[in-house]
Every structure is written in C-alpha cells, then in structure tokens.
Amino acid sequence: MASIMTNASALTALQSLNATNKNLEATQARISTGYRVSQASDNAAYWSIATTMRSDNQAMSTVSDALGLGASKVDTAYTGMNSAIDTINQIKTKLLSSYGQTDASKEKTQVEIAALQAQLKGYADGATFSGTNMLSVNSGTATAAADVKIVSAFNRNASGAASVSTIDVNVESIKLYEAGTTAGTVKGILDAARVGATGVITATAQNPTLGAAAAAGDTYSVATMSIFSGTAGASDSQIGEMMNVVDAALKDMTNAATKLGAAKSSIDLQKTFTQSLMDSIDRGVGQLVDADMNKESTRLQALQVQQQLGIQALSIANGSSQTILSLFRG
C-alpha cells in the first residue's frame, strides 16, 4: 500500500541513522577521553571499582611520601648514632692511655674526655629531623619514650574497610640521653648510671671516691664520668671499671644502630613495594576503563561510512513519496 501519511521506509532509515549517530557519539567520546568507561552510565560496576581504586592510589601516594619522611628520620638518627660510636671509641682509648699514668697526665686527659663527652651530647641533640629526635629525648610525665610510628601502608580488606599499617621504631631501646625526671623513667644509654664491675644499668647511683680503690656498687655514667676532679685522679681500678662501663655502653649503641639499620631497610623495602603496588593498580584500572584506541579508530571509520549510507538511505526513502504523483498525471 502506497501512503503519503506514513512512510515506513523513511521511518526505518531514520531509526537506523539515529542508532548510528548514537554509536558514533560514544566512539568519538572514547577517542577524545581515552576511556571506555568515563562515567557511571557507561558501566556502573567498572566505574565504581575504578573510582575506589584511584582514591586508594592517591592514599598510597601519601603513604609513599610518609615513608620517605620516615626514612629521613631514621637515617638522621642512624648517622648520629654512628658518629657517637666513633666518639665513644675515642673515650675508651683515652681511658686506656690514662691507665697507670700520673694525676697530672690524668688531668690533661680529662680535658680531652670532657670535650668528647660534650661532642656526644652535641651529636645526640643535633640528630633531629622534622621535629623528631630519637637519640636525645624528654619523656615528660611518661616513664618511657614514645615509639616513632611511620605510616607504611594503606590497606582495604574484602569487606571494603580501610586501615593503616605502621613501622614502629622503639625509641626507648635506642635513646642516648633522657631528660625526663618522672619517677620510674630509665635514662639513656649514655647518661644512665652503670655498675662499674659489670656495666649493667642501675636505678641506684653510687658515686665513687676518686683516688680510692674501686668499691663494690660504684656506678659511672658515660656522659659524666671523670678521671680527675679537684686535686684527685681516679685509681687504676676505677679506670678499669670506667672502661667496663664504656664497653657496655658501646655494645648497647651497636645494638641500637642495628635496630635503626633494620628499620631503614624495612622502610626502603616497603617504599619499593608501595610504588610497585601503585603501578599494578594503575594497570588494573586501565584494563577496566581504558579504551582500545586501535579498535575505536577502526570502529569510528566504519560508523562514519554507516552514517553516510544512512543519510543516503533516508534520502531515497523520502524521495519514494514523489512517485505517488505519477499516479495522478493524465
């Protein structure tokens, strides 16, 4: 049936052309943005996953920065500890050289030891980075120095709950000086009172009488020990106990340096892992939402041809109505 009111061919051609134009718009959007899924309407599930993972990646970028800051803090403390170890070795050498010497020689050596003790305090006080000092601390009203916590990871479990992991540095076990005076506070490695016979840290100090034989229970501190005071020089037995104390402190400092080195290594490994994880997430998100540009460019050319053919088909369908006129010609 020929009708001038309803052109079925034109309607079909128009629907086909509209579908082609819609597909063409979608393909052009993918090419211009580079994304196959750029908004929730493209694919709600993939868009939601990609948005969450991009947010987590930004958080991990902050974690990477925190690890860098933490590494600098630990490295600063490690540098200060190494310098202090070199200096305390010099004190040990000075004590050994004064063994069996006259009081006059011990007086001169004491000047050198005092300068080295001041240098130790200077190293500890100077080992500060971004307001954090692990070697010279003041615990205040607390009886122990607070751990230094370094953010190391941003985690999300299967249920979607987020959490933060940290690498903790136990400052109490590596501090060299403690300014806190609260009852029960343990002094640092260098300013703690140590039993001369064993080098063990004790809470009960017993000051020796210089020049006398070493007495049971005499205590010494690396930070304040003296081989000459006033007119009296330390006896050889007292110098021997001072050497015990210095040697015990040196062992504690070596252990502390090992802990700092282990923490630095952990931070470096975690930083490398975090960067690799961020790269993996970027690749995973890309597989979900990125457009295949080779495929889209081929599709674009095909749709452009379809669009041209659709326009031509619509033109032909519209022109078919003109044939009805020939039915009414004489």
C-alpha positions as a LaTeX table, in Angstrom:
\begin{tabular}{lrrr}
\hline
Residue & $x$ (\AA) & $y$ (\AA) & $z$ (\AA) \\
\hline
Met1 & 0.00 & 0.00 & 0.00 \\
Ala2 & 1.29 & 3.41 & $-1.01$ \\
Ser3 & 0.66 & 6.13 & 1.59 \\
Ile4 & 1.60 & 9.78 & 1.79 \\
Met5 & 0.78 & 9.90 & 5.54 \\
Thr6 & 3.12 & 7.14 & 6.69 \\
Asn7 & 6.46 & 6.46 & 5.05 \\
Ala8 & 7.61 & 3.18 & 6.64 \\
Ser9 & 10.86 & 3.13 & 4.70 \\
Ala10 & 11.77 & 6.62 & 5.89 \\
Leu11 & 10.97 & 5.72 & 9.50 \\
Thr12 & 13.19 & 2.64 & 9.31 \\
Ala13 & 16.01 & 4.58 & 7.70 \\
Leu14 & 15.69 & 7.31 & 10.36 \\
Gln15 & 15.86 & 4.80 & 13.22 \\
Ser16 & 18.96 & 3.23 & 11.69 \\
Leu17 & 20.58 & 6.64 & 11.23 \\
Asn18 & 19.81 & 7.65 & 14.85 \\
Ala19 & 21.37 & 4.42 & 16.13 \\
Thr20 & 24.46 & 5.01 & 14.02 \\
Asn21 & 24.77 & 8.60 & 15.25 \\
Lys22 & 24.48 & 7.45 & 18.87 \\
Asn23 & 27.21 & 4.86 & 18.42 \\
Leu24 & 29.32 & 7.42 & 16.61 \\
Glu25 & 29.00 & 9.87 & 19.53 \\
Ala26 & 30.03 & 7.15 & 22.00 \\
Thr27 & 33.06 & 6.21 & 19.91 \\
Gln28 & 34.12 & 9.84 & 19.50 \\
Ala29 & 33.84 & 10.31 & 23.28 \\
Arg30 & 36.09 & 7.29 & 23.89 \\
Ile31 & 38.65 & 8.60 & 21.45 \\
Ser32 & 38.62 & 12.11 & 22.90 \\
Thr33 & 38.82 & 10.99 & 26.57 \\
Gly34 & 40.82 & 7.80 & 26.13 \\
Tyr35 & 38.34 & 5.96 & 28.39 \\
Arg36 & 35.94 & 3.18 & 27.52 \\
Val37 & 34.24 & 3.83 & 30.89 \\
Ser38 & 34.43 & 7.51 & 31.77 \\
Gln39 & 31.21 & 7.86 & 33.78 \\
Ala40 & 28.84 & 5.67 & 35.75 \\
Ser41 & 26.35 & 5.42 & 32.88 \\
Asp42 & 28.98 & 3.66 & 30.72 \\
Asn43 & 29.38 & 0.74 & 33.15 \\
Ala44 & 28.33 & 1.31 & 36.75 \\
Ala45 & 30.29 & $-1.61$ & 38.23 \\
Tyr46 & 33.58 & $-0.84$ & 36.47 \\
Trp47 & 33.25 & 2.89 & 37.12 \\
Ser48 & 32.70 & 2.25 & 40.85 \\
Ile49 & 35.71 & $-0.08$ & 41.09 \\
Ala50 & 37.94 & 2.31 & 39.17 \\
Thr51 & 36.89 & 5.31 & 41.27 \\
Thr52 & 37.62 & 3.46 & 44.53 \\
Met53 & 40.99 & 2.19 & 43.34 \\
Arg54 & 42.03 & 5.63 & 42.09 \\
Ser55 & 41.18 & 7.02 & 45.54 \\
Asp56 & 43.24 & 4.27 & 47.20 \\
Asn57 & 46.12 & 5.03 & 44.85 \\
Gln58 & 46.09 & 8.67 & 45.93 \\
Ala59 & 46.23 & 7.48 & 49.55 \\
Met60 & 49.18 & 5.23 & 48.74 \\
Ser61 & 50.93 & 8.17 & 47.15 \\
Thr62 & 50.68 & 9.89 & 50.53 \\
Val63 & 51.99 & 6.70 & 52.17 \\
Ser64 & 55.00 & 6.81 & 49.84 \\
Asp65 & 55.68 & 10.39 & 50.96 \\
Ala66 & 55.34 & 9.34 & 54.63 \\
Leu67 & 57.82 & 6.52 & 54.07 \\
Gly68 & 60.28 & 8.98 & 52.58 \\
Leu69 & 59.89 & 11.25 & 55.61 \\
Gly70 & 60.26 & 8.28 & 57.96 \\
Ala71 & 63.39 & 7.11 & 56.15 \\
Ser72 & 64.91 & 10.56 & 56.63 \\
Lys73 & 64.14 & 10.49 & 60.36 \\
Val74 & 65.68 & 7.05 & 60.81 \\
Asp75 & 68.67 & 7.92 & 58.63 \\
Thr76 & 69.32 & 11.04 & 60.70 \\
Ala77 & 69.25 & 9.03 & 63.93 \\
Tyr78 & 71.49 & 6.37 & 62.37 \\
Thr79 & 74.03 & 9.00 & 61.32 \\
Gly80 & 74.05 & 10.48 & 64.82 \\
Met81 & 74.44 & 7.01 & 66.36 \\
Asn82 & 77.40 & 6.15 & 64.14 \\
Ser83 & 79.12 & 9.41 & 64.98 \\
Ala84 & 78.52 & 8.76 & 68.69 \\
Ile85 & 80.01 & 5.27 & 68.37 \\
Asp86 & 83.17 & 6.72 & 66.82 \\
Thr87 & 83.43 & 9.24 & 69.65 \\
Ile88 & 82.87 & 6.75 & 72.46 \\
Asn89 & 85.65 & 4.63 & 70.96 \\
Gln90 & 87.90 & 7.64 & 71.38 \\
Ile91 & 86.86 & 7.94 & 75.03 \\
Lys92 & 87.71 & 4.28 & 75.51 \\
Thr93 & 91.15 & 4.94 & 74.02 \\
Lys94 & 91.69 & 7.92 & 76.34 \\
Leu95 & 90.79 & 5.83 & 79.38 \\
Leu96 & 93.18 & 3.10 & 78.31 \\
Ser97 & 96.01 & 5.60 & 77.79 \\
Ser98 & 95.49 & 7.08 & 81.28 \\
Tyr99 & 95.82 & 3.71 & 82.99 \\
Gly100 & 98.94 & 3.79 & 85.21 \\
Gln101 & 99.63 & 7.48 & 84.47 \\
Thr102 & 100.25 & 10.26 & 86.98 \\
Asp103 & 97.49 & 12.54 & 88.22 \\
Ala104 & 98.97 & 15.37 & 86.15 \\
Ser105 & 98.58 & 13.30 & 82.99 \\
Lys106 & 95.10 & 12.24 & 84.01 \\
Glu107 & 94.14 & 15.90 & 84.46 \\
Lys108 & 95.16 & 16.65 & 80.88 \\
Thr109 & 93.40 & 13.56 & 79.58 \\
Gln110 & 90.24 & 14.56 & 81.45 \\
Val111 & 90.10 & 17.77 & 79.42 \\
Glu112 & 90.03 & 15.68 & 76.25 \\
Ile113 & 87.43 & 13.28 & 77.66 \\
Ala114 & 85.18 & 16.19 & 78.69 \\
Ala115 & 85.38 & 17.58 & 75.16 \\
Leu116 & 84.42 & 14.18 & 73.74 \\
Gln117 & 81.52 & 13.91 & 76.19 \\
Ala118 & 80.27 & 17.31 & 75.03 \\
Gln119 & 80.61 & 16.11 & 71.45 \\
Leu120 & 78.47 & 13.05 & 72.24 \\
Lys121 & 75.72 & 15.30 & 73.58 \\
Gly122 & 76.03 & 17.52 & 70.53 \\
Tyr123 & 75.58 & 14.57 & 68.17 \\
Ala124 & 72.51 & 13.36 & 70.06 \\
Asp125 & 70.89 & 16.80 & 70.25 \\
Gly126 & 71.61 & 17.51 & 66.60 \\
Ala127 & 70.11 & 14.27 & 65.28 \\
Thr128 & 66.74 & 15.94 & 64.71 \\
Phe129 & 64.64 & 15.77 & 61.56 \\
Ser130 & 61.23 & 17.39 & 61.19 \\
Gly131 & 60.98 & 17.81 & 64.97 \\
Thr132 & 61.77 & 14.16 & 65.72 \\
Asn133 & 64.83 & 13.19 & 67.78 \\
Met134 & 65.29 & 9.56 & 68.76 \\
Leu135 & 68.65 & 9.94 & 70.49 \\
Ser136 & 68.09 & 12.84 & 72.88 \\
Val137 & 64.55 & 12.66 & 74.28 \\
Asn138 & 62.38 & 14.05 & 77.04 \\
Ser139 & 59.62 & 11.64 & 78.01 \\
Gly140 & 57.94 & 14.30 & 80.17 \\
Thr141 & 55.39 & 12.78 & 82.52 \\
Ala142 & 55.67 & 9.38 & 80.84 \\
Thr143 & 58.12 & 6.79 & 82.14 \\
Ala144 & 59.20 & 5.68 & 78.66 \\
Ala145 & 59.89 & 7.41 & 75.36 \\
Ala146 & 57.09 & 7.07 & 72.82 \\
Asp147 & 57.70 & 4.94 & 69.75 \\
Val148 & 58.16 & 6.72 & 66.42 \\
Lys149 & 55.41 & 5.46 & 64.11 \\
Ile150 & 55.97 & 5.64 & 60.36 \\
Val151 & 52.95 & 5.11 & 58.10 \\
Ser152 & 53.87 & 2.20 & 55.84 \\
Ala153 & 50.68 & 1.02 & 54.10 \\
Phe154 & 47.06 & 1.81 & 53.29 \\
Asn155 & 45.01 & $-1.38$ & 53.32 \\
Arg156 & 41.46 & $-2.29$ & 52.27 \\
Asn157 & 40.02 & $-5.69$ & 53.19 \\
Ala158 & 37.47 & $-7.81$ & 51.34 \\
Ser159 & 34.56 & $-6.08$ & 53.06 \\
Gly160 & 35.83 & $-2.65$ & 51.97 \\
Ala161 & 37.06 & $-1.46$ & 55.39 \\
Ala162 & 40.21 & 0.68 & 55.22 \\
Ser163 & 43.11 & 0.55 & 57.68 \\
Val164 & 46.62 & 1.94 & 58.08 \\
Ser165 & 49.80 & $-0.01$ & 58.91 \\
Thr166 & 52.91 & 1.47 & 60.51 \\
Ile167 & 56.57 & 0.64 & 61.03 \\
Asp168 & 57.35 & 1.35 & 64.68 \\
Val169 & 60.80 & 2.38 & 65.95 \\
Asn170 & 61.26 & 1.65 & 69.66 \\
Val171 & 62.94 & 4.85 & 70.85 \\
Glu172 & 63.20 & 3.60 & 74.44 \\
Ser173 & 65.76 & 0.98 & 73.39 \\
Ile174 & 67.96 & 3.32 & 71.32 \\
Lys175 & 67.87 & 6.67 & 73.17 \\
Leu176 & 71.25 & 8.01 & 74.29 \\
Tyr177 & 70.01 & 10.74 & 76.62 \\
Glu178 & 66.80 & 11.08 & 78.62 \\
Ala179 & 65.83 & 14.47 & 80.06 \\
Gly180 & 62.65 & 13.21 & 81.75 \\
Thr181 & 62.69 & 13.14 & 85.55 \\
Thr182 & 59.44 & 11.30 & 86.30 \\
Ala183 & 59.88 & 8.51 & 88.83 \\
Gly184 & 60.50 & 5.22 & 87.04 \\
Thr185 & 61.96 & 6.79 & 83.91 \\
Val186 & 65.01 & 4.93 & 82.62 \\
Lys187 & 67.90 & 7.07 & 81.47 \\
Gly188 & 69.51 & 6.70 & 78.06 \\
Ile189 & 72.48 & 4.59 & 77.04 \\
Leu190 & 74.99 & 7.35 & 77.77 \\
Asp191 & 73.51 & 9.20 & 80.74 \\
Ala192 & 72.36 & 6.13 & 82.69 \\
Ala193 & 74.21 & 5.06 & 85.84 \\
Arg194 & 76.03 & 1.76 & 85.29 \\
Val195 & 77.61 & $-0.56$ & 87.82 \\
Gly196 & 81.36 & $-0.31$ & 87.35 \\
Ala197 & 82.02 & $-4.01$ & 87.81 \\
Thr198 & 79.53 & $-5.19$ & 85.20 \\
Gly199 & 78.45 & $-2.18$ & 83.13 \\
Val200 & 74.79 & $-3.00$ & 83.80 \\
Ile201 & 72.37 & $-0.05$ & 84.05 \\
Thr202 & 71.03 & 0.52 & 87.55 \\
Ala203 & 68.46 & 2.86 & 89.07 \\
Thr204 & 70.58 & 3.36 & 92.20 \\
Ala205 & 73.62 & 5.56 & 91.68 \\
Gln206 & 76.69 & 5.31 & 93.93 \\
Asn207 & 79.29 & 7.93 & 93.16 \\
Pro208 & 82.90 & 6.70 & 93.55 \\
Thr209 & 85.57 & 8.49 & 95.55 \\
Leu210 & 88.31 & 9.32 & 93.05 \\
Gly211 & 91.74 & 8.09 & 94.03 \\
Ala212 & 90.45 & 5.25 & 96.19 \\
Ala213 & 90.25 & 1.62 & 95.19 \\
Ala214 & 87.10 & 0.67 & 93.30 \\
Ala215 & 84.31 & $-0.14$ & 95.75 \\
Ala216 & 81.54 & $-2.64$ & 95.27 \\
Gly217 & 78.47 & $-0.94$ & 93.85 \\
Asp218 & 80.29 & 2.11 & 92.44 \\
Thr219 & 78.46 & 3.47 & 89.41 \\
Tyr220 & 79.56 & 5.56 & 86.45 \\
Ser221 & 77.83 & 7.30 & 83.56 \\
Val222 & 79.50 & 7.72 & 80.20 \\
Ala223 & 78.07 & 11.23 & 79.99 \\
Thr224 & 79.59 & 12.42 & 83.27 \\
Met225 & 82.45 & 10.07 & 84.21 \\
Ser226 & 85.68 & 11.79 & 85.16 \\
Ile227 & 89.20 & 10.52 & 85.76 \\
Phe228 & 90.26 & 13.72 & 87.53 \\
Ser229 & 88.35 & 16.10 & 89.76 \\
Gly230 & 89.68 & 18.80 & 92.04 \\
Thr231 & 93.09 & 17.50 & 93.10 \\
Ala232 & 92.44 & 13.76 & 92.84 \\
Gly233 & 92.84 & 11.42 & 89.92 \\
Ala234 & 90.99 & 8.13 & 89.50 \\
Ser235 & 92.77 & 5.00 & 90.64 \\
Asp236 & 93.68 & 2.34 & 88.10 \\
Ser237 & 90.93 & 0.05 & 89.42 \\
Gln238 & 88.38 & 2.85 & 88.96 \\
Ile239 & 89.63 & 3.49 & 85.42 \\
Gly240 & 89.24 & $-0.23$ & 84.76 \\
Glu241 & 85.59 & $-0.02$ & 85.86 \\
Met242 & 85.07 & 3.07 & 83.69 \\
Met243 & 86.34 & 1.04 & 80.75 \\
Asn244 & 83.81 & $-1.68$ & 81.62 \\
Val245 & 81.05 & 0.94 & 81.59 \\
Val246 & 82.17 & 2.43 & 78.27 \\
Asp247 & 82.44 & $-1.03$ & 76.72 \\
Ala248 & 78.91 & $-1.96$ & 77.90 \\
Ala249 & 77.54 & 1.33 & 76.54 \\
Leu250 & 79.31 & 0.67 & 73.24 \\
Lys251 & 77.62 & $-2.72$ & 72.95 \\
Asp252 & 74.22 & $-1.12$ & 73.61 \\
Met253 & 74.90 & 1.54 & 71.00 \\
Thr254 & 75.93 & $-1.09$ & 68.46 \\
Asn255 & 72.63 & $-2.92$ & 69.08 \\
Ala256 & 70.74 & 0.37 & 68.74 \\
Ala257 & 72.48 & 1.12 & 65.43 \\
Thr258 & 71.49 & $-2.37$ & 64.24 \\
Lys259 & 67.84 & $-1.67$ & 65.08 \\
Leu260 & 67.95 & 1.64 & 63.22 \\
Gly261 & 69.57 & $-0.05$ & 60.23 \\
Ala262 & 66.88 & $-2.74$ & 60.20 \\
Ala263 & 64.15 & $-0.09$ & 60.37 \\
Lys264 & 65.74 & 1.82 & 57.49 \\
Ser265 & 65.89 & $-1.38$ & 55.43 \\
Ser266 & 62.23 & $-2.15$ & 56.17 \\
Ile267 & 61.20 & 1.35 & 55.13 \\
Asp268 & 63.14 & 1.13 & 51.86 \\
Leu269 & 61.59 & $-2.26$ & 51.04 \\
Gln270 & 58.11 & $-1.01$ & 51.86 \\
Lys271 & 58.61 & 2.10 & 49.74 \\
Thr272 & 59.63 & $-0.04$ & 46.76 \\
Phe273 & 56.65 & $-2.33$ & 47.29 \\
Thr274 & 54.25 & 0.62 & 47.59 \\
Gln275 & 55.44 & 2.08 & 44.29 \\
Ser276 & 55.12 & $-1.31$ & 42.58 \\
Leu277 & 51.63 & $-1.74$ & 44.04 \\
Met278 & 50.57 & 1.69 & 42.78 \\
Asp279 & 51.79 & 0.76 & 39.29 \\
Ser280 & 49.86 & $-2.53$ & 39.44 \\
Ile281 & 46.66 & $-0.75$ & 40.45 \\
Asp282 & 47.10 & 1.75 & 37.62 \\
Arg283 & 47.43 & $-1.12$ & 35.17 \\
Gly284 & 44.40 & $-2.90$ & 36.64 \\
Val285 & 42.23 & 0.22 & 36.46 \\
Gly286 & 43.40 & 0.78 & 32.89 \\
Gln287 & 42.29 & $-2.69$ & 31.86 \\
Leu288 & 38.82 & $-1.91$ & 33.22 \\
Val289 & 38.20 & 1.56 & 31.84 \\
Asp290 & 40.76 & 2.45 & 29.16 \\
Ala291 & 39.68 & 2.47 & 25.53 \\
Asp292 & 41.48 & 0.36 & 22.93 \\
Met293 & 42.43 & 3.16 & 20.54 \\
Asn294 & 43.21 & 0.79 & 17.65 \\
Lys295 & 39.77 & $-0.76$ & 17.94 \\
Glu296 & 37.99 & 2.58 & 18.41 \\
Ser297 & 39.68 & 4.22 & 15.43 \\
Thr298 & 38.61 & 1.31 & 13.20 \\
Arg299 & 35.09 & 1.50 & 14.61 \\
Leu300 & 34.99 & 5.25 & 14.01 \\
Gln301 & 35.73 & 4.83 & 10.30 \\
Ala302 & 33.07 & 2.11 & 9.98 \\
Leu303 & 30.44 & 4.25 & 11.74 \\
Gln304 & 31.24 & 7.24 & 9.58 \\
Val305 & 30.57 & 5.11 & 6.48 \\
Gln306 & 27.35 & 3.81 & 8.07 \\
Gln307 & 26.31 & 7.38 & 8.80 \\
Gln308 & 26.81 & 8.39 & 5.18 \\
Leu309 & 24.89 & 5.34 & 3.95 \\
Gly310 & 22.10 & 6.05 & 6.46 \\
Ile311 & 21.74 & 9.59 & 5.17 \\
Gln312 & 21.63 & 8.29 & 1.62 \\
Ala313 & 19.01 & 5.64 & 2.56 \\
Leu314 & 16.86 & 8.25 & 4.27 \\
Ser315 & 17.08 & 10.48 & 1.22 \\
Ile316 & 15.97 & 7.62 & $-1.02$ \\
Ala317 & 13.10 & 6.72 & 1.33 \\
Asn318 & 11.89 & 10.33 & 1.38 \\
Gly319 & 12.10 & 10.50 & $-2.41$ \\
Ser320 & 9.85 & 7.45 & $-2.85$ \\
Ser321 & 6.81 & 9.54 & $-1.92$ \\
Gln322 & 7.29 & 11.57 & $-5.10$ \\
Thr323 & 6.35 & 8.50 & $-7.21$ \\
Ile324 & 2.75 & 8.78 & $-5.98$ \\
Leu325 & 2.35 & 11.93 & $-8.13$ \\
Ser326 & 2.75 & 9.91 & $-11.28$ \\
Leu327 & $-0.49$ & 8.08 & $-10.44$ \\
Phe328 & $-2.45$ & 11.30 & $-10.87$ \\
Arg329 & $-0.98$ & 12.52 & $-14.15$ \\
Gly330 & $-3.20$ & 12.47 & $-17.23$ \\
\hline
\end{tabular}
